[in-house]
Amino acid sequence: MYRKFFITVSSIFSIGVVPIGASEFYSVIQPFFEEHCIKCHGPDKAKSGVRLDELPAHIEDDYTAEDWQEILDVLNGAEMPPEDEPQPSTEELAEVIAAMTDSLFEARKRMVDPKSVTIRRLNKREYANTIRDLLGVHVDTTGLPVDGTLDGFDTVGDAHFMSVPQFEKYLDLAKAALDRALVNGPRPETFTVRKEVELARNEKAEESVSRMKDLAAQYDQIISNPESNTDEIKHAETRKTKMLDSMLRAKGYLDQVASETGAILDITQAPFGGQAHDKVSIDRPGSDRGRPEEGTPKIATLGAPIGRYIARFRAGLTCSPSDGERLVVEVTRSDTFNMQVSYRHSLGVFEITQTWDDPHLIEVPFENLGELDDRIAVRVDKYNESQYQSKVRGRGNFQFPDSAKTPYVWIDWLEVEGPLIEEWPPPAWKATFFDGDTPSESEELSYAREVIAEFAGRAFRGRDAKPEFLDRLLGIYTDYRTTGSSFTESIKESLAVVLASPSFVYLVEPNNTDQRRALSDQELASRLSYFLWSHPPDAELLKLAQEDRLSNSLLGQVDRLLNDPKADHFTHAFISQWLELDWLDMIVINKSFTEFNEAVRQSMRDEPVEMFRELIRQNSSVTDFIDCDYTMADGLLSRYYGFPAQEGVRFRKVNLPADSPRGGLLGMGSVLTMTGTGDRTSPVERGVFVYEHMLGKHISPPPPNVPQLVVEDGSGLTVRQLLEAHTSQAQCASCHRRMDPLGFGLEHFDAVGQWRDFEAASNERGRPVKGNAIDARGAMPDRKRTFSGHEQLKTYLMEDHDQMAYGFLKSMLTYALGRRVGFSDGQFVEEMQAEWKQQNYGMRSLIHLIVNSEEFRSK
């Protein structure tokens, strides 16, 4: 979340030209630093790793200029010098601010030049989408290197690299995709195999009863045998008791009415046989696992077709849950690498709210790639365990709890259907081999060249391949053909090279001059579609581009693209990267937060994405991210936030009551949870989030020698008191005085984003006790505006909303242009912001402004 705040400073005093004149620099800026800054940020002491005696004076690049700009912002915001240090007079401060402002203004004019978008390759998301659009098949990009990011975004060309192994991986992926897409012959059969999950479960329970009864009888013989010694009898009595306990629990399971028609998923104690029964599973199409469960149907023999499948299951609760109970299942796909190691991949999480007399029918699509996929399972979410601890986990409770009184997840059946084939032969076959039939020997070479050329034109997004490139591709085809490969297989080898070539993997916008040039309509079509869809341009965009009509109908096309379902790729990718939502997936939540589960986590992740989508749809103001009277919620989040009941998984706009703490990003569970530790809140992380996302500023990472904040259980200290002790150290105070007061304003939200009036606490035995009342007092970075709670904090943030809009604008420009937007772009960004402000900071208006800008439409 952090970026380097300052970089090290002597060359400002010794290098280059200071635009305002050396005399002003030496008479104004340097004396000010020496009087008020060098003591803490110089050779003897460098708080937060900042040394102002080594900051370059000559502004040659964006990074140096931005460091100077941040110093100026700190002075303008009255964030420095610290309150406990001598303060400059108003006149002195005004003079140095004016000198630095003039200097930066002149530097910006001097540095402005035509901005070129570094040629960038498709990121993994875009590559997979492009293959799917071209060939209609899914490719697994997990083997590709992780996409580089710059300023948080994976669309920036300067962060993308290419290596020989990566090229070879592209080639392998292309061959696999072509093998799946260019197929003909008999249409694969679509089949459905269902597993009645209670059959194997009940059979195991019956076997367990019989086995335990036999073992108990054997121990009876030892106990009654007069030749048995005392130790043997004692051991036999102990083992007999355990056998009878297991038998009692297994019989109790069989006595449940719900077990007659489905499997009851138990997560706390094994119903029988000593094994946990928290899941039901079915082998995927084409798997050949040895020793299947008795009664488990094999879906198919080896070689089930690669393609799309659907897993379905019926699920309900054995009885209605009490208030606060949340029952969630996760659908997983297992990869078995050997007999001992298996890896699970989540296909989705679902809250079960209906009872077994009116169960859910849940469908989950997945891709069978024919590699390691081994088993589809429905398992109970681990966070459900806390629901039952007081009911069924006590010692001596050997009878299976009455499922008519204790809610359990009940699964009726589980099935897999596939492969799902909409058209045969696949559209990619028809599009590639347009004549359909294998050509005669005399026509084969010319037909092969025509097939390769037409395919390359589609793969290169409307640009024809160069003749010399086609010659090389035809040479590859000929080499394979002469060594005995079939016509189709030889063609595939050439087409695979197309899909690994720079013209496919990169967004090519050549410019061999130092002057800015307008993009061609074909280049503009690609830049637009990858911005708003993460997909290649569709037929309509390409047609407009080929007819040179796209530039004149650009904004209409923007609206068409935004209204298309493919725009979900843009809304999800941009907001996830801007907010760094991946952090939410990494937080391990303490099980004491019983309301939280994996379904809640997923809904939390979707909430800001859905709100961004709503802002675009209604052209609402970006300031709604700071504060608004609504949010987007599904049924699960509505219950989690305490809203009126709302059923279903679909997100809807929820109008908030006047006293709701929600509204804006700072009331969202995702933001509040990912800025905590999973056990407690973190005013530091929350303060950084507000500072960077709500105020559009940056803060440096902590220096490496800063000690970690240690929480002592039972200490009775509040988070505020712990932080005050932590930040009393000199190396911590300078940054924490800006972050922590902002984060304290959100203390009424706990570590998983729910409202509280008291801090959670535990006594010396680790038992929960009533903690201290929440203290949500804080202050803005200027230290002049204080607040008590998040509502007043949001009021002040709304006063400063231009700062938030400026930062958001820079982020979207970075994502859209595929390059870093830096200091030398300042005038362009400020002019666009001024125009955007006149349009009430509407989200769709911003996208229009970006696409219509010279920077977006030129190279």
C-alpha positions, 0 to 999 in steps of 0.5 A, spaced: 500 500 500 505 504 500 510 508 496 517 511 497 515 518 500 521 521 499 528 519 496 535 521 498 537 530 497 545 533 496 544 534 488 539 539 489 544 544 492 549 542 487 546 540 480 543 543 474 539 549 474 533 551 479 528 555 474 527 560 480 534 562 480 540 559 484 539 566 489 532 564 491 534 557 492 540 559 497 536 564 500 529 561 501 529 553 500 535 551 503 535 555 509 528 553 511 530 546 510 536 547 515 532 551 520 526 546 520 528 539 517 535 537 517 535 536 524 530 530 523 531 528 516 539 529 515 545 526 516 545 525 523 538 522 524 533 520 518 526 519 521 522 514 516 528 513 512 528 520 509 534 525 508 533 532 505 540 533 505 541 528 499 534 530 495 536 532 488 535 539 486 535 538 479 528 536 476 530 531 471 525 526 471 518 524 474 520 521 480 524 526 483 519 531 481 514 527 485 518 527 491 519 534 491 511 535 490 510 531 496 514 535 500 510 541 498 504 537 499 506 536 506 508 543 507 501 545 504 497 541 509 501 543 515 503 536 516 510 538 518 514 540 522 511 536 528 507 540 533 512 539 538 518 542 534 519 550 533 514 552 527 515 557 522 512 563 521 506 564 516 510 569 512 516 564 512 512 558 510 508 562 505 515 564 502 518 557 501 511 554 499 511 559 493 518 558 491 517 551 491 511 551 487 514 556 482 520 551 481 515 545 480 511 549 475 517 551 471 520 544 471 513 541 469 513 546 463 520 544 461 519 536 462 512 536 458 513 532 451 509 527 447 507 521 452 508 514 448 505 508 451 510 503 452 509 497 447 505 492 452 504 485 452 497 482 454 496 480 461 494 473 463 487 476 464 487 479 457 491 473 454 486 468 456 480 472 454 483 473 447 484 466 446 477 464 448 474 470 443 478 467 437 478 459 439 472 459 443 476 455 449 479 456 455 486 456 457 489 455 464 494 461 464 497 459 471 503 457 468 505 463 466 509 468 470 506 473 474 504 479 471 508 485 473 504 491 476 506 499 476 502 503 481 498 497 482 496 496 475 497 490 470 496 494 464 502 498 464 507 496 459 513 498 463 512 492 468 511 487 462 517 483 460 518 477 456 523 471 456 524 465 452 521 460 457 515 465 457 515 464 449 515 457 449 509 457 454 505 461 450 507 456 444 505 450 449 498 454 451 497 455 443 498 448 441 493 446 447 488 451 445 488 449 438 488 441 439 481 443 443 478 448 438 480 445 431 476 438 432 472 435 427 469 428 427 463 425 431 460 429 436 462 428 443 456 425 447 454 429 453 452 425 459 450 426 466 452 422 472 448 423 479 451 420 485 445 419 491 450 421 496 446 417 502 447 410 499 455 410 501 454 414 507 449 410 510 452 403 508 458 406 511 454 407 518 451 400 517 458 397 516 461 401 522 455 399 527 456 392 525 464 393 526 464 396 532 459 391 535 464 385 533 469 389 536 466 390 543 464 383 543 471 381 542 473 385 548 468 382 552 471 375 551 478 378 553 474 381 559 470 375 561 476 370 560 479 368 567 486 368 564 486 375 562 491 380 566 489 386 570 492 390 564 489 386 559 482 387 562 483 395 563 485 396 556 479 392 553 474 395 557 477 402 555 477 400 548 470 397 548 467 403 551 470 407 545 467 402 540 460 402 544 461 410 543 462 410 536 457 405 535 452 409 538 454 415 534 453 411 528 446 409 530 444 416 532 446 418 525 442 413 521 436 414 526 436 421 523 430 422 518 434 426 514 439 421 513 434 417 509 434 421 503 441 425 503 447 426 507 448 430 513 454 433 513 457 433 520 463 438 521 465 437 529 465 429 530 465 423 526 458 420 525 462 413 525 468 410 524 473 415 526 473 419 519 470 426 518 464 427 514 464 434 512 463 433 504 460 429 499 464 428 492 464 425 485 469 423 481 470 428 475 469 426 468 474 421 465 478 420 472 480 413 474 481 413 481 482 406 484 477 404 489 471 408 489 467 409 495 462 403 495 455 405 491 459 411 488 458 411 480 464 412 476 462 418 471 466 415 465 472 411 463 478 415 461 478 420 456 472 424 457 472 430 453 476 436 455 471 442 455 465 445 459 461 442 465 456 443 470 456 440 477 449 440 480 447 439 487 441 439 491 442 442 498 438 444 504 438 445 512 435 439 516 432 445 520 431 453 520 437 456 523 437 460 529 439 468 529 446 469 527 447 462 525 450 462 518 451 455 514 455 455 508 458 450 503 464 450 498 464 447 492 472 445 490 475 441 485 481 437 487 488 436 483 491 429 485 499 429 484 500 423 487 497 418 492 499 422 498 498 430 495 492 433 493 490 440 492 483 444 492 481 449 488 475 453 490 469 453 485 465 458 489 461 458 496 454 458 497 450 460 503 444 455 505 438 458 507 432 454 505 430 447 509 431 440 506 423 440 504 424 446 500 432 445 498 436 449 493 438 447 486 445 450 485 449 449 479 457 450 478 460 451 471 467 448 471 472 447 466 475 440 465 482 441 462 484 434 462 490 434 466 490 434 474 482 435 475 480 429 479 474 430 484 468 435 485 466 436 492 461 439 496 464 441 503 462 445 509 465 451 510 470 451 516 467 457 519 461 453 521 464 449 526 463 455 531 456 454 530 455 448 534 461 448 539 456 449 545 451 444 542 454 438 540 462 438 542 461 437 549 465 431 552 460 425 553 456 427 547 456 420 543 449 420 541 449 424 534 445 430 535 438 431 533 438 434 526 431 436 527 433 441 532 440 442 530 441 445 523 446 441 519 447 441 511 443 436 508 445 434 501 440 430 497 444 428 490 450 431 486 451 430 479 456 432 473 454 434 466 458 435 460 461 436 456 457 442 454 457 443 446 453 448 443 455 447 436 459 442 432 464 442 429 466 448 434 465 455 431 473 455 431 473 449 426 468 453 421 472 460 422 479 457 420 477 452 415 472 456 411 472 451 405 471 445 410 474 439 406 481 437 405 483 440 399 486 436 393 494 435 392 494 441 387 490 446 391 493 444 398 499 449 398 495 455 396 489 453 401 494 452 407 497 459 405 490 462 405 488 459 412 494 461 415 493 468 412 486 469 414 487 466 421 493 471 422 488 477 420 483 475 426 489 473 431 492 480 429 485 484 431 484 486 424 491 487 421 494 483 415 500 479 417 506 481 413 508 477 406 515 475 409 512 472 416 506 468 412 512 465 408 515 463 414 509 460 417 508 456 410 515 453 411 513 451 418 507 447 415 511 444 409 516 442 414 511 438 418 507 436 412 513 432 408 515 429 415 508 425 415 503 430 419 496 430 417 494 437 413 490 439 420 496 437 424 501 441 420 496 447 420 496 447 427 503 448 428 503 454 424 497 457 427 501 456 434 506 460 432 501 466 430 499 465 437 505 466 440 508 471 436 509 479 438 503 481 434 498 477 438 501 477 445 503 485 444 498 491 443 502 493 437 502 501 436 509 502 432 511 509 432 519 510 429 519 518 430 519 523 436 513 526 435 506 524 437 501 521 432 494 519 432 492 512 432 489 509 426 482 506 427 484 499 428 489 501 433 484 505 437 479 499 436 484 495 440 486 500 445 479 501 447 476 494 447 482 492 452 481 498 456 473 497 457 473 489 456 480 486 457 478 483 450 480 484 443 475 488 439 469 485 436 466 485 429 462 491 430 469 495 432 473 492 427 468 494 421 468 501 424 475 501 424 476 498 417 471 503 414 475 509 418 469 511 422 471 509 429 474 516 431 467 519 429 463 514 433 467 513 439 463 515 445 457 511 442 462 505 442 464 507 449 457 506 451 456 500 447 462 497 450 460 499 458 453 496 457 455 489 455 457 484 460 464 483 457 465 490 461 465 486 468 472 484 466 474 492 467 469 493 473 472 487 476 480 488 474 480 496 475 477 496 482 480 490 485 487 493 483 485 500 485 483 498 492 488 492 492 482 487 494 487 481 494 489 483 501 482 481 503 483 473 500 490 473 505 487 475 511 486 469 516 480 471 520 479 468 527 474 463 528 471 468 534 468 472 529 462 467 528 458 471 523 464 471 518 465 465 513 467 464 506 461 466 503 461 473 507 468 474 504 466 473 497 460 478 498 465 483 501 469 482 495 464 483 490 461 489 494 465 495 491 466 492 484 458 492 484 458 499 487 463 501 481 458 498 476 452 502 479 456 508 478 458 507 471 451 505 470 448 511 473 453 516 471 454 517 479 459 521 482 466 518 484 465 522 491 460 516 492 466 512 494 467 517 500 460 518 502 453 516 500 446 514 502 446 507 499 450 501 498 450 494 493 448 488 497 446 481 496 442 477 501 448 475 505 451 482 506 444 485 507 443 480 513 451 481 515 450 488 515 443 488 519 439 491 513 432 488 512 431 481 509 433 480 502 433 474 499 437 471 493 444 472 491 443 478 486 446 484 488 441 490 489 442 497 490 440 498 498 438 505 500 441 506 507 437 508 513 439 515 516 443 512 522 446 506 518 454 506 519 455 504 511 455 508 505 462 509 501 468 505 501 469 506 509 463 502 511 464 496 506 466 490 510 472 488 504 476 495 506 475 494 514 477 487 514 483 487 509 485 493 513 486 489 519 489 483 522 484 478 522 484 478 530 483 485 531 483 492 528 489 496 525 488 504 525 495 504 522 492 500 516 486 503 515 489 510 516 494 509 510 487 507 506 484 513 508 490 517 506 492 514 500 485 512 497 480 518 500 486 523 500 490 521 494 496 522 497 502 517 498 506 515 504 513 511 505 513 504 507 516 503 515 524 503 515 526 496 516 529 497 523 522 499 526 519 494 531 513 490 530 507 492 534 506 486 539 499 485 542 499 482 549 493 478 551 490 480 558 494 487 558 487 491 558 490 496 553 486 498 548 489 499 540 490 506 541 494 505 547 498 500 544 499 504 538 501 510 542 506 506 546 509 503 539 509 510 536 512 514 542 519 512 538 522 517 534 523 513 528 515 511 528 512 518 530 513 522 524 509 518 519 504 515 524 501 522 526 498 522 519 496 515 519 493 513 526 488 519 527 485 517 520 484 510 522 482 511 529 475 514 526 474 507 524 474 504 530 467 503 531 468 497 526 471 491 528 476 486 525 471 484 520 467 490 519 461 489 524 459 495 528 461 495 536 461 500 542 466 496 546 473 493 544 473 485 544 478 483 550 480 477 554 482 475 561 488 472 563 485 465 562 483 467 555 476 468 556 472 474 553 470 479 557 467 486 556 472 491 553 473 498 553 469 503 550 471 505 543 474 511 542 474 514 535 477 521 536 481 523 530 484 528 526 485 530 519 493 531 517 492 538 517 491 537 525 486 543 525 480 539 524 478 534 529 473 529 529 469 523 533 467 517 529 467 516 522 461 520 520 465 526 522 471 523 518 467 522 512 464 530 512 471 532 512 473 528 507 467 530 503 470 537 504 477 535 501 473 531 495 477 534 489 483 530 492 480 524 492 478 525 485 485 527 482 488 521 485 482 516 482 483 520 475 490 518 475 489 511 477 484 510 471 488 514 466 494 509 468 490 503 467 487 506 461 493 508 457 498 503 459 503 507 462 505 511 468 501 518 469 507 522 473 509 529 474 510 531 467 502 529 466 500 534 471 497 540 467 493 534 462 491 531 469 489 538 472 485 540 466 481 533 465 479 534 472 477 541 471 472 539 466 470 532 470 468 537 476 464 541 471 460 534 470 459 533 477 465 527 477 460 522 474 463 516 473 461 514 466 463 522 464 470 520 466 471 514 461 468 519 456 473 524 457 479 519 458 477 515 451 476 522 448 483 525 450 489 526 445 493 522 450 488 516 449 487 517 441 495 518 440 501 514 440 
